[in-house]
Amino acid sequence: MGISVTKLLIVLGIAIVLFGTKRLRNAGSDIGAAIKNFRSAIKDGESDKDEAGSGSELDGEVTDRKKDE
């Protein structure tokens, strides 16, 4: 009950007839860009998480205090 090569070619042919090659190419590039952005967002989130855990300052901590003169 697997999907054979002939069935995949029939589905591909129907998709080309319905949408056209240009629209399918654009959809493929859009999906690729979305996956790339998702992966970079995941990496940014992990690096932000690592930076937040290794900080030496606390929120609201005074690190440089000037005296009123």
CHARMM-style PDB file with segment names, atoms N, HN, CA, C and O in Angstrom:
ATOM      1  N   MET     1       0.821  -1.201   0.000  1.00  0.00      PROA
ATOM      2  CA  MET     1       0.000   0.000   0.000  1.00  0.00      PROA
ATOM      3  C   MET     1       0.858   1.255   0.000  1.00  0.00      PROA
ATOM      4  O   MET     1       0.431   2.295   0.501  1.00  0.00      PROA
ATOM      5  N   GLY     2       2.029   1.175  -0.540  1.00  0.00      PROA
ATOM      6  HN  GLY     2       2.376   0.330  -0.947  1.00  0.00      PROA
ATOM      7  CA  GLY     2       2.894   2.346  -0.595  1.00  0.00      PROA
ATOM      8  C   GLY     2       2.549   3.233  -1.786  1.00  0.00      PROA
ATOM      9  O   GLY     2       1.712   2.887  -2.620  1.00  0.00      PROA
ATOM     10  N   ILE     3       3.191   4.346  -1.845  1.00  0.00      PROA
ATOM     11  HN  ILE     3       3.871   4.627  -1.167  1.00  0.00      PROA
ATOM     12  CA  ILE     3       3.000   5.270  -2.959  1.00  0.00      PROA
ATOM     13  C   ILE     3       4.043   4.934  -4.014  1.00  0.00      PROA
ATOM     14  O   ILE     3       5.245   4.975  -3.754  1.00  0.00      PROA
ATOM     15  N   SER     4       3.568   4.603  -5.201  1.00  0.00      PROA
ATOM     16  HN  SER     4       2.591   4.570  -5.412  1.00  0.00      PROA
ATOM     17  CA  SER     4       4.501   4.241  -6.268  1.00  0.00      PROA
ATOM     18  C   SER     4       4.925   5.485  -7.046  1.00  0.00      PROA
ATOM     19  O   SER     4       4.367   6.570  -6.882  1.00  0.00      PROA
ATOM     20  N   VAL     5       5.920   5.290  -7.890  1.00  0.00      PROA
ATOM     21  HN  VAL     5       6.373   4.408  -8.024  1.00  0.00      PROA
ATOM     22  CA  VAL     5       6.446   6.388  -8.702  1.00  0.00      PROA
ATOM     23  C   VAL     5       5.383   6.898  -9.668  1.00  0.00      PROA
ATOM     24  O   VAL     5       5.289   8.102  -9.907  1.00  0.00      PROA
ATOM     25  N   THR     6       4.587   5.998 -10.222  1.00  0.00      PROA
ATOM     26  HN  THR     6       4.663   5.020 -10.028  1.00  0.00      PROA
ATOM     27  CA  THR     6       3.549   6.422 -11.175  1.00  0.00      PROA
ATOM     28  C   THR     6       2.497   7.296 -10.489  1.00  0.00      PROA
ATOM     29  O   THR     6       2.019   8.267 -11.074  1.00  0.00      PROA
ATOM     30  N   LYS     7       2.141   6.954  -9.260  1.00  0.00      PROA
ATOM     31  HN  LYS     7       2.529   6.165  -8.785  1.00  0.00      PROA
ATOM     32  CA  LYS     7       1.165   7.769  -8.526  1.00  0.00      PROA
ATOM     33  C   LYS     7       1.731   9.159  -8.247  1.00  0.00      PROA
ATOM     34  O   LYS     7       1.015  10.153  -8.366  1.00  0.00      PROA
ATOM     35  N   LEU     8       3.008   9.238  -7.878  1.00  0.00      PROA
ATOM     36  HN  LEU     8       3.590   8.430  -7.781  1.00  0.00      PROA
ATOM     37  CA  LEU     8       3.633  10.539  -7.631  1.00  0.00      PROA
ATOM     38  C   LEU     8       3.678  11.380  -8.903  1.00  0.00      PROA
ATOM     39  O   LEU     8       3.439  12.587  -8.856  1.00  0.00      PROA
ATOM     40  N   LEU     9       3.984  10.751 -10.041  1.00  0.00      PROA
ATOM     41  HN  LEU     9       4.178   9.771 -10.079  1.00  0.00      PROA
ATOM     42  CA  LEU     9       4.009  11.480 -11.311  1.00  0.00      PROA
ATOM     43  C   LEU     9       2.621  11.984 -11.697  1.00  0.00      PROA
ATOM     44  O   LEU     9       2.490  13.086 -12.229  1.00  0.00      PROA
ATOM     45  N   ILE    10       1.593  11.195 -11.437  1.00  0.00      PROA
ATOM     46  HN  ILE    10       1.699  10.299 -11.005  1.00  0.00      PROA
ATOM     47  CA  ILE    10       0.219  11.629 -11.730  1.00  0.00      PROA
ATOM     48  C   ILE    10      -0.150  12.834 -10.871  1.00  0.00      PROA
ATOM     49  O   ILE    10      -0.727  13.799 -11.371  1.00  0.00      PROA
ATOM     50  N   VAL    11       0.184  12.781  -9.572  1.00  0.00      PROA
ATOM     51  HN  VAL    11       0.653  11.997  -9.167  1.00  0.00      PROA
ATOM     52  CA  VAL    11      -0.116  13.906  -8.671  1.00  0.00      PROA
ATOM     53  C   VAL    11       0.665  15.149  -9.100  1.00  0.00      PROA
ATOM     54  O   VAL    11       0.122  16.253  -9.094  1.00  0.00      PROA
ATOM     55  N   LEU    12       1.921  14.976  -9.467  1.00  0.00      PROA
ATOM     56  HN  LEU    12       2.362  14.079  -9.471  1.00  0.00      PROA
ATOM     57  CA  LEU    12       2.730  16.094  -9.937  1.00  0.00      PROA
ATOM     58  C   LEU    12       2.154  16.694 -11.209  1.00  0.00      PROA
ATOM     59  O   LEU    12       2.103  17.915 -11.356  1.00  0.00      PROA
ATOM     60  N   GLY    13       1.723  15.849 -12.120  1.00  0.00      PROA
ATOM     61  HN  GLY    13       1.763  14.857 -12.000  1.00  0.00      PROA
ATOM     62  CA  GLY    13       1.108  16.341 -13.360  1.00  0.00      PROA
ATOM     63  C   GLY    13      -0.167  17.131 -13.098  1.00  0.00      PROA
ATOM     64  O   GLY    13      -0.392  18.173 -13.713  1.00  0.00      PROA
ATOM     65  N   ILE    14      -0.991  16.645 -12.198  1.00  0.00      PROA
ATOM     66  HN  ILE    14      -0.809  15.799 -11.698  1.00  0.00      PROA
ATOM     67  CA  ILE    14      -2.226  17.370 -11.853  1.00  0.00      PROA
ATOM     68  C   ILE    14      -1.896  18.708 -11.210  1.00  0.00      PROA
ATOM     69  O   ILE    14      -2.548  19.710 -11.503  1.00  0.00      PROA
ATOM     70  N   ALA    15      -0.888  18.740 -10.335  1.00  0.00      PROA
ATOM     71  HN  ALA    15      -0.358  17.926 -10.097  1.00  0.00      PROA
ATOM     72  CA  ALA    15      -0.493  19.994  -9.684  1.00  0.00      PROA
ATOM     73  C   ALA    15       0.016  20.997 -10.703  1.00  0.00      PROA
ATOM     74  O   ALA    15      -0.277  22.187 -10.595  1.00  0.00      PROA
ATOM     75  N   ILE    16       0.773  20.538 -11.692  1.00  0.00      PROA
ATOM     76  HN  ILE    16       1.012  19.570 -11.780  1.00  0.00      PROA
ATOM     77  CA  ILE    16       1.278  21.443 -12.729  1.00  0.00      PROA
ATOM     78  C   ILE    16       0.142  21.991 -13.567  1.00  0.00      PROA
ATOM     79  O   ILE    16       0.141  23.171 -13.919  1.00  0.00      PROA
ATOM     80  N   VAL    17      -0.821  21.152 -13.889  1.00  0.00      PROA
ATOM     81  HN  VAL    17      -0.820  20.194 -13.603  1.00  0.00      PROA
ATOM     82  CA  VAL    17      -1.968  21.609 -14.686  1.00  0.00      PROA
ATOM     83  C   VAL    17      -2.793  22.626 -13.901  1.00  0.00      PROA
ATOM     84  O   VAL    17      -3.219  23.638 -14.457  1.00  0.00      PROA
ATOM     85  N   LEU    18      -3.022  22.364 -12.610  1.00  0.00      PROA
ATOM     86  HN  LEU    18      -2.676  21.542 -12.158  1.00  0.00      PROA
ATOM     87  CA  LEU    18      -3.849  23.262 -11.804  1.00  0.00      PROA
ATOM     88  C   LEU    18      -3.172  24.590 -11.497  1.00  0.00      PROA
ATOM     89  O   LEU    18      -3.796  25.646 -11.597  1.00  0.00      PROA
ATOM     90  N   PHE    19      -1.897  24.540 -11.124  1.00  0.00      PROA
ATOM     91  HN  PHE    19      -1.390  23.682 -11.043  1.00  0.00      PROA
ATOM     92  CA  PHE    19      -1.231  25.748 -10.649  1.00  0.00      PROA
ATOM     93  C   PHE    19      -0.242  26.353 -11.631  1.00  0.00      PROA
ATOM     94  O   PHE    19      -0.011  27.561 -11.593  1.00  0.00      PROA
ATOM     95  N   GLY    20       0.330  25.575 -12.482  1.00  0.00      PROA
ATOM     96  HN  GLY    20       0.142  24.593 -12.512  1.00  0.00      PROA
ATOM     97  CA  GLY    20       1.345  26.084 -13.401  1.00  0.00      PROA
ATOM     98  C   GLY    20       2.728  26.015 -12.773  1.00  0.00      PROA
ATOM     99  O   GLY    20       2.875  25.999 -11.551  1.00  0.00      PROA
ATOM    100  N   THR    21       3.738  25.975 -13.635  1.00  0.00      PROA
ATOM    101  HN  THR    21       3.619  25.988 -14.627  1.00  0.00      PROA
ATOM    102  CA  THR    21       5.100  25.806 -13.141  1.00  0.00      PROA
ATOM    103  C   THR    21       5.609  27.033 -12.399  1.00  0.00      PROA
ATOM    104  O   THR    21       6.354  26.902 -11.428  1.00  0.00      PROA
ATOM    105  N   LYS    22       5.221  28.211 -12.838  1.00  0.00      PROA
ATOM    106  HN  LYS    22       4.616  28.318 -13.627  1.00  0.00      PROA
ATOM    107  CA  LYS    22       5.712  29.434 -12.198  1.00  0.00      PROA
ATOM    108  C   LYS    22       5.195  29.545 -10.762  1.00  0.00      PROA
ATOM    109  O   LYS    22       5.946  29.873  -9.844  1.00  0.00      PROA
ATOM    110  N   ARG    23       3.915  29.268 -10.585  1.00  0.00      PROA
ATOM    111  HN  ARG    23       3.305  29.001 -11.330  1.00  0.00      PROA
ATOM    112  CA  ARG    23       3.334  29.364  -9.250  1.00  0.00      PROA
ATOM    113  C   ARG    23       3.920  28.295  -8.316  1.00  0.00      PROA
ATOM    114  O   ARG    23       4.149  28.564  -7.137  1.00  0.00      PROA
ATOM    115  N   LEU    24       4.163  27.081  -8.841  1.00  0.00      PROA
ATOM    116  HN  LEU    24       3.977  26.863  -9.799  1.00  0.00      PROA
ATOM    117  CA  LEU    24       4.768  26.032  -8.026  1.00  0.00      PROA
ATOM    118  C   LEU    24       6.206  26.388  -7.649  1.00  0.00      PROA
ATOM    119  O   LEU    24       6.644  26.108  -6.533  1.00  0.00      PROA
ATOM    120  N   ARG    25       6.939  27.004  -8.579  1.00  0.00      PROA
ATOM    121  HN  ARG    25       6.583  27.231  -9.485  1.00  0.00      PROA
ATOM    122  CA  ARG    25       8.309  27.413  -8.287  1.00  0.00      PROA
ATOM    123  C   ARG    25       8.318  28.480  -7.205  1.00  0.00      PROA
ATOM    124  O   ARG    25       9.151  28.437  -6.299  1.00  0.00      PROA
ATOM    125  N   ASN    26       7.405  29.435  -7.290  1.00  0.00      PROA
ATOM    126  HN  ASN    26       6.729  29.470  -8.026  1.00  0.00      PROA
ATOM    127  CA  ASN    26       7.322  30.489  -6.272  1.00  0.00      PROA
ATOM    128  C   ASN    26       6.943  29.914  -4.910  1.00  0.00      PROA
ATOM    129  O   ASN    26       7.478  30.327  -3.881  1.00  0.00      PROA
ATOM    130  N   ALA    27       6.022  28.964  -4.914  1.00  0.00      PROA
ATOM    131  HN  ALA    27       5.588  28.628  -5.749  1.00  0.00      PROA
ATOM    132  CA  ALA    27       5.612  28.343  -3.654  1.00  0.00      PROA
ATOM    133  C   ALA    27       6.779  27.583  -3.037  1.00  0.00      PROA
ATOM    134  O   ALA    27       6.959  27.618  -1.819  1.00  0.00      PROA
ATOM    135  N   GLY    28       7.567  26.904  -3.847  1.00  0.00      PROA
ATOM    136  HN  GLY    28       7.421  26.875  -4.836  1.00  0.00      PROA
ATOM    137  CA  GLY    28       8.726  26.177  -3.337  1.00  0.00      PROA
ATOM    138  C   GLY    28       9.764  27.099  -2.735  1.00  0.00      PROA
ATOM    139  O   GLY    28      10.325  26.800  -1.680  1.00  0.00      PROA
ATOM    140  N   SER    29      10.027  28.221  -3.396  1.00  0.00      PROA
ATOM    141  HN  SER    29       9.572  28.463  -4.253  1.00  0.00      PROA
ATOM    142  CA  SER    29      11.012  29.162  -2.853  1.00  0.00      PROA
ATOM    143  C   SER    29      10.483  29.836  -1.587  1.00  0.00      PROA
ATOM    144  O   SER    29      11.256  30.120  -0.673  1.00  0.00      PROA
ATOM    145  N   ASP    30       9.185  30.095  -1.524  1.00  0.00      PROA
ATOM    146  HN  ASP    30       8.557  29.865  -2.267  1.00  0.00      PROA
ATOM    147  CA  ASP    30       8.606  30.683  -0.314  1.00  0.00      PROA
ATOM    148  C   ASP    30       8.694  29.726   0.871  1.00  0.00      PROA
ATOM    149  O   ASP    30       8.987  30.140   1.993  1.00  0.00      PROA
ATOM    150  N   ILE    31       8.441  28.450   0.614  1.00  0.00      PROA
ATOM    151  HN  ILE    31       8.204  28.113  -0.297  1.00  0.00      PROA
ATOM    152  CA  ILE    31       8.533  27.457   1.680  1.00  0.00      PROA
ATOM    153  C   ILE    31       9.983  27.327   2.150  1.00  0.00      PROA
ATOM    154  O   ILE    31      10.243  27.221   3.349  1.00  0.00      PROA
ATOM    155  N   GLY    32      10.920  27.336   1.210  1.00  0.00      PROA
ATOM    156  HN  GLY    32      10.709  27.422   0.236  1.00  0.00      PROA
ATOM    157  CA  GLY    32      12.337  27.264   1.572  1.00  0.00      PROA
ATOM    158  C   GLY    32      12.776  28.451   2.414  1.00  0.00      PROA
ATOM    159  O   GLY    32      13.517  28.285   3.383  1.00  0.00      PROA
ATOM    160  N   ALA    33      12.323  29.656   2.050  1.00  0.00      PROA
ATOM    161  HN  ALA    33      11.721  29.791   1.262  1.00  0.00      PROA
ATOM    162  CA  ALA    33      12.669  30.851   2.822  1.00  0.00      PROA
ATOM    163  C   ALA    33      12.056  30.797   4.219  1.00  0.00      PROA
ATOM    164  O   ALA    33      12.680  31.223   5.191  1.00  0.00      PROA
ATOM    165  N   ALA    34      10.835  30.275   4.318  1.00  0.00      PROA
ATOM    166  HN  ALA    34      10.328  29.929   3.529  1.00  0.00      PROA
ATOM    167  CA  ALA    34      10.188  30.171   5.625  1.00  0.00      PROA
ATOM    168  C   ALA    34      10.944  29.205   6.528  1.00  0.00      PROA
ATOM    169  O   ALA    34      11.112  29.470   7.719  1.00  0.00      PROA
ATOM    170  N   ILE    35      11.399  28.092   5.974  1.00  0.00      PROA
ATOM    171  HN  ILE    35      11.263  27.877   5.007  1.00  0.00      PROA
ATOM    172  CA  ILE    35      12.163  27.123   6.767  1.00  0.00      PROA
ATOM    173  C   ILE    35      13.487  27.724   7.213  1.00  0.00      PROA
ATOM    174  O   ILE    35      13.912  27.516   8.349  1.00  0.00      PROA
ATOM    175  N   LYS    36      14.144  28.472   6.322  1.00  0.00      PROA
ATOM    176  HN  LYS    36      13.799  28.641   5.399  1.00  0.00      PROA
ATOM    177  CA  LYS    36      15.413  29.107   6.665  1.00  0.00      PROA
ATOM    178  C   LYS    36      15.226  30.127   7.791  1.00  0.00      PROA
ATOM    179  O   LYS    36      16.027  30.174   8.725  1.00  0.00      PROA
ATOM    180  N   ASN    37      14.174  30.941   7.707  1.00  0.00      PROA
ATOM    181  HN  ASN    37      13.523  30.903   6.949  1.00  0.00      PROA
ATOM    182  CA  ASN    37      13.899  31.927   8.757  1.00  0.00      PROA
ATOM    183  C   ASN    37      13.555  31.250  10.079  1.00  0.00      PROA
ATOM    184  O   ASN    37      13.949  31.724  11.144  1.00  0.00      PROA
ATOM    185  N   PHE    38      12.825  30.148  10.012  1.00  0.00      PROA
ATOM    186  HN  PHE    38      12.505  29.763   9.147  1.00  0.00      PROA
ATOM    187  CA  PHE    38      12.468  29.416  11.225  1.00  0.00      PROA
ATOM    188  C   PHE    38      13.714  28.874  11.904  1.00  0.00      PROA
ATOM    189  O   PHE    38      13.849  28.985  13.122  1.00  0.00      PROA
ATOM    190  N   ARG    39      14.622  28.291  11.141  1.00  0.00      PROA
ATOM    191  HN  ARG    39      14.512  28.201  10.151  1.00  0.00      PROA
ATOM    192  CA  ARG    39      15.850  27.749  11.712  1.00  0.00      PROA
ATOM    193  C   ARG    39      16.711  28.846  12.334  1.00  0.00      PROA
ATOM    194  O   ARG    39      17.282  28.649  13.407  1.00  0.00      PROA
ATOM    195  N   SER    40      16.810  30.001  11.668  1.00  0.00      PROA
ATOM    196  HN  SER    40      16.346  30.161  10.796  1.00  0.00      PROA
ATOM    197  CA  SER    40      17.614  31.086  12.234  1.00  0.00      PROA
ATOM    198  C   SER    40      16.968  31.644  13.498  1.00  0.00      PROA
ATOM    199  O   SER    40      17.675  32.052  14.420  1.00  0.00      PROA
ATOM    200  N   ALA    41      15.642  31.670  13.557  1.00  0.00      PROA
ATOM    201  HN  ALA    41      15.067  31.339  12.808  1.00  0.00      PROA
ATOM    202  CA  ALA    41      14.959  32.134  14.763  1.00  0.00      PROA
ATOM    203  C   ALA    41      15.192  31.176  15.917  1.00  0.00      PROA
ATOM    204  O   ALA    41      15.352  31.605  17.059  1.00  0.00      PROA
ATOM    205  N   ILE    42      15.212  29.883  15.630  1.00  0.00      PROA
ATOM    206  HN  ILE    42      15.081  29.534  14.702  1.00  0.00      PROA
ATOM    207  CA  ILE    42      15.490  28.896  16.673  1.00  0.00      PROA
ATOM    208  C   ILE    42      16.905  29.081  17.208  1.00  0.00      PROA
ATOM    209  O   ILE    42      17.121  29.034  18.419  1.00  0.00      PROA
ATOM    210  N   LYS    43      17.877  29.293  16.310  1.00  0.00      PROA
ATOM    211  HN  LYS    43      17.702  29.331  15.326  1.00  0.00      PROA
ATOM    212  CA  LYS    43      19.262  29.500  16.745  1.00  0.00      PROA
ATOM    213  C   LYS    43      19.393  30.770  17.567  1.00  0.00      PROA
ATOM    214  O   LYS    43      20.104  30.785  18.571  1.00  0.00      PROA
ATOM    215  N   ASP    44      18.706  31.853  17.150  1.00  0.00      PROA
ATOM    216  HN  ASP    44      18.128  31.841  16.334  1.00  0.00      PROA
ATOM    217  CA  ASP    44      18.750  33.107  17.901  1.00  0.00      PROA
ATOM    218  C   ASP    44      18.135  32.926  19.284  1.00  0.00      PROA
ATOM    219  O   ASP    44      18.643  33.467  20.266  1.00  0.00      PROA
ATOM    220  N   GLY    45      17.062  32.181  19.363  1.00  0.00      PROA
ATOM    221  HN  GLY    45      16.649  31.742  18.566  1.00  0.00      PROA
ATOM    222  CA  GLY    45      16.416  31.931  20.652  1.00  0.00      PROA
ATOM    223  C   GLY    45      17.316  31.153  21.583  1.00  0.00      PROA
ATOM    224  O   GLY    45      17.357  31.427  22.783  1.00  0.00      PROA
ATOM    225  N   GLU    46      18.041  30.180  21.043  1.00  0.00      PROA
ATOM    226  HN  GLU    46      18.007  29.957  20.068  1.00  0.00      PROA
ATOM    227  CA  GLU    46      18.949  29.404  21.876  1.00  0.00      PROA
ATOM    228  C   GLU    46      20.120  30.250  22.358  1.00  0.00      PROA
ATOM    229  O   GLU    46      20.549  30.114  23.504  1.00  0.00      PROA
ATOM    230  N   SER    47      20.647  31.130  21.491  1.00  0.00      PROA
ATOM    231  HN  SER    47      20.298  31.241  20.561  1.00  0.00      PROA
ATOM    232  CA  SER    47      21.766  31.975  21.913  1.00  0.00      PROA
ATOM    233  C   SER    47      21.305  33.014  22.934  1.00  0.00      PROA
ATOM    234  O   SER    47      22.057  33.337  23.854  1.00  0.00      PROA
ATOM    235  N   ASP    48      20.093  33.544  22.795  1.00  0.00      PROA
ATOM    236  HN  ASP    48      19.482  33.282  22.047  1.00  0.00      PROA
ATOM    237  CA  ASP    48      19.558  34.476  23.784  1.00  0.00      PROA
ATOM    238  C   ASP    48      19.365  33.775  25.126  1.00  0.00      PROA
ATOM    239  O   ASP    48      19.611  34.357  26.182  1.00  0.00      PROA
ATOM    240  N   LYS    49      18.928  32.535  25.074  1.00  0.00      PROA
ATOM    241  HN  LYS    49      18.728  32.062  24.216  1.00  0.00      PROA
ATOM    242  CA  LYS    49      18.714  31.763  26.290  1.00  0.00      PROA
ATOM    243  C   LYS    49      20.036  31.509  27.003  1.00  0.00      PROA
ATOM    244  O   LYS    49      20.101  31.581  28.230  1.00  0.00      PROA
ATOM    245  N   ASP    50      21.093  31.211  26.243  1.00  0.00      PROA
ATOM    246  HN  ASP    50      21.040  31.152  25.246  1.00  0.00      PROA
ATOM    247  CA  ASP    50      22.409  30.983  26.824  1.00  0.00      PROA
ATOM    248  C   ASP    50      22.969  32.267  27.434  1.00  0.00      PROA
ATOM    249  O   ASP    50      23.559  32.233  28.514  1.00  0.00      PROA
ATOM    250  N   GLU    51      22.788  33.398  26.749  1.00  0.00      PROA
ATOM    251  HN  GLU    51      22.309  33.425  25.872  1.00  0.00      PROA
ATOM    252  CA  GLU    51      23.298  34.675  27.261  1.00  0.00      PROA
ATOM    253  C   GLU    51      22.574  35.087  28.527  1.00  0.00      PROA
ATOM    254  O   GLU    51      23.191  35.646  29.434  1.00  0.00      PROA
ATOM    255  N   ALA    52      21.296  34.828  28.607  1.00  0.00      PROA
ATOM    256  HN  ALA    52      20.795  34.374  27.870  1.00  0.00      PROA
ATOM    257  CA  ALA    52      20.524  35.211  29.792  1.00  0.00      PROA
ATOM    258  C   ALA    52      20.948  34.390  31.003  1.00  0.00      PROA
ATOM    259  O   ALA    52      20.924  34.889  32.128  1.00  0.00      PROA
ATOM    260  N   GLY    53      21.330  33.154  30.787  1.00  0.00      PROA
ATOM    261  HN  GLY    53      21.349  32.748  29.873  1.00  0.00      PROA
ATOM    262  CA  GLY    53      21.732  32.303  31.904  1.00  0.00      PROA
ATOM    263  C   GLY    53      23.130  32.587  32.402  1.00  0.00      PROA
ATOM    264  O   GLY    53      23.440  32.267  33.549  1.00  0.00      PROA
ATOM    265  N   SER    54      23.993  33.179  31.579  1.00  0.00      PROA
ATOM    266  HN  SER    54      23.741  33.439  30.647  1.00  0.00      PROA
ATOM    267  CA  SER    54      25.381  33.387  31.982  1.00  0.00      PROA
ATOM    268  C   SER    54      25.680  34.823  32.397  1.00  0.00      PROA
ATOM    269  O   SER    54      26.843  35.156  32.625  1.00  0.00      PROA
ATOM    270  N   GLY    55      24.682  35.674  32.500  1.00  0.00      PROA
ATOM    271  HN  GLY    55      23.738  35.404  32.314  1.00  0.00      PROA
ATOM    272  CA  GLY    55      24.911  37.070  32.868  1.00  0.00      PROA
ATOM    273  C   GLY    55      25.314  37.201  34.318  1.00  0.00      PROA
ATOM    274  O   GLY    55      24.833  36.460  35.175  1.00  0.00      PROA
ATOM    275  N   SER    56      26.206  38.153  34.597  1.00  0.00      PROA
ATOM    276  HN  SER    56      26.597  38.755  33.901  1.00  0.00      PROA
ATOM    277  CA  SER    56      26.670  38.340  35.968  1.00  0.00      PROA
ATOM    278  C   SER    56      25.875  39.418  36.695  1.00  0.00      PROA
ATOM    279  O   SER    56      25.989  39.545  37.914  1.00  0.00      PROA
ATOM    280  N   GLU    57      25.085  40.183  35.982  1.00  0.00      PROA
ATOM    281  HN  GLU    57      24.993  40.079  34.992  1.00  0.00      PROA
ATOM    282  CA  GLU    57      24.311  41.252  36.605  1.00  0.00      PROA
ATOM    283  C   GLU    57      22.871  40.810  36.793  1.00  0.00      PROA
ATOM    284  O   GLU    57      22.330  40.056  35.985  1.00  0.00      PROA
ATOM    285  N   LEU    58      22.272  41.273  37.838  1.00  0.00      PROA
ATOM    286  HN  LEU    58      22.712  41.886  38.495  1.00  0.00      PROA
ATOM    287  CA  LEU    58      20.869  41.014  38.092  1.00  0.00      PROA
ATOM    288  C   LEU    58      20.044  42.153  37.530  1.00  0.00      PROA
ATOM    289  O   LEU    58      20.549  43.258  37.333  1.00  0.00      PROA
ATOM    290  N   ASP    59      18.787  41.887  37.275  1.00  0.00      PROA
ATOM    291  HN  ASP    59      18.376  40.989  37.435  1.00  0.00      PROA
ATOM    292  CA  ASP    59      17.909  42.948  36.813  1.00  0.00      PROA
ATOM    293  C   ASP    59      17.773  43.997  37.904  1.00  0.00      PROA
ATOM    294  O   ASP    59      17.453  43.669  39.046  1.00  0.00      PROA
ATOM    295  N   GLY    60      18.011  45.234  37.565  1.00  0.00      PROA
ATOM    296  HN  GLY    60      18.271  45.500  36.637  1.00  0.00      PROA
ATOM    297  CA  GLY    60      17.875  46.327  38.508  1.00  0.00      PROA
ATOM    298  C   GLY    60      19.109  46.560  39.366  1.00  0.00      PROA
ATOM    299  O   GLY    60      19.088  47.415  40.251  1.00  0.00      PROA
ATOM    300  N   GLU    61      20.166  45.830  39.125  1.00  0.00      PROA
ATOM    301  HN  GLU    61      20.183  45.136  38.406  1.00  0.00      PROA
ATOM    302  CA  GLU    61      21.381  46.003  39.916  1.00  0.00      PROA
ATOM    303  C   GLU    61      22.116  47.257  39.464  1.00  0.00      PROA
ATOM    304  O   GLU    61      22.230  47.512  38.265  1.00  0.00      PROA
ATOM    305  N   VAL    62      22.613  48.040  40.412  1.00  0.00      PROA
ATOM    306  HN  VAL    62      22.520  47.833  41.386  1.00  0.00      PROA
ATOM    307  CA  VAL    62      23.364  49.248  40.112  1.00  0.00      PROA
ATOM    308  C   VAL    62      24.823  48.852  39.947  1.00  0.00      PROA
ATOM    309  O   VAL    62      25.445  48.330  40.873  1.00  0.00      PROA
ATOM    310  N   THR    63      25.366  49.106  38.755  1.00  0.00      PROA
ATOM    311  HN  THR    63      24.862  49.530  38.003  1.00  0.00      PROA
ATOM    312  CA  THR    63      26.755  48.716  38.513  1.00  0.00      PROA
ATOM    313  C   THR    63      27.694  49.901  38.515  1.00  0.00      PROA
ATOM    314  O   THR    63      28.892  49.740  38.748  1.00  0.00      PROA
ATOM    315  N   ASP    64      27.175  51.087  38.260  1.00  0.00      PROA
ATOM    316  HN  ASP    64      26.202  51.218  38.070  1.00  0.00      PROA
ATOM    317  CA  ASP    64      27.994  52.286  38.246  1.00  0.00      PROA
ATOM    318  C   ASP    64      27.224  53.383  38.951  1.00  0.00      PROA
ATOM    319  O   ASP    64      26.218  53.881  38.446  1.00  0.00      PROA
ATOM    320  N   ARG    65      27.707  53.751  40.117  1.00  0.00      PROA
ATOM    321  HN  ARG    65      28.524  53.347  40.527  1.00  0.00      PROA
ATOM    322  CA  ARG    65      26.970  54.736  40.892  1.00  0.00      PROA
ATOM    323  C   ARG    65      27.805  55.986  41.035  1.00  0.00      PROA
ATOM    324  O   ARG    65      28.928  55.928  41.536  1.00  0.00      PROA
ATOM    325  N   LYS    66      27.275  57.118  40.602  1.00  0.00      PROA
ATOM    326  HN  LYS    66      26.363  57.165  40.195  1.00  0.00      PROA
ATOM    327  CA  LYS    66      27.983  58.388  40.725  1.00  0.00      PROA
ATOM    328  C   LYS    66      27.477  59.124  41.952  1.00  0.00      PROA
ATOM    329  O   LYS    66      26.281  59.125  42.243  1.00  0.00      PROA
ATOM    330  N   LYS    67      28.388  59.740  42.659  1.00  0.00      PROA
ATOM    331  HN  LYS    67      29.360  59.739  42.423  1.00  0.00      PROA
ATOM    332  CA  LYS    67      28.026  60.520  43.827  1.00  0.00      PROA
ATOM    333  C   LYS    67      27.554  61.896  43.398  1.00  0.00      PROA
ATOM    334  O   LYS    67      28.096  62.485  42.462  1.00  0.00      PROA
ATOM    335  N   ASP    68      26.570  62.392  44.068  1.00  0.00      PROA
ATOM    336  HN  ASP    68      26.130  61.914  44.828  1.00  0.00      PROA
ATOM    337  CA  ASP    68      26.086  63.743  43.801  1.00  0.00      PROA
ATOM    338  C   ASP    68      27.087  64.735  44.357  1.00  0.00      PROA
ATOM    339  O   ASP    68      27.408  64.684  45.544  1.00  0.00      PROA
ATOM    340  N   GLU    69      27.576  65.615  43.548  1.00  0.00      PROA
ATOM    341  HN  GLU    69      27.316  65.657  42.583  1.00  0.00      PROA
ATOM    342  CA  GLU    69      28.563  66.594  44.002  1.00  0.00      PROA
ATOM    343  C   GLU    69      28.014  67.992  43.928  1.00  0.00      PROA
ATOM    344  OT1 GLU    69      28.709  68.948  44.272  1.00  0.00      PROA
TER     345      GLU     69
END
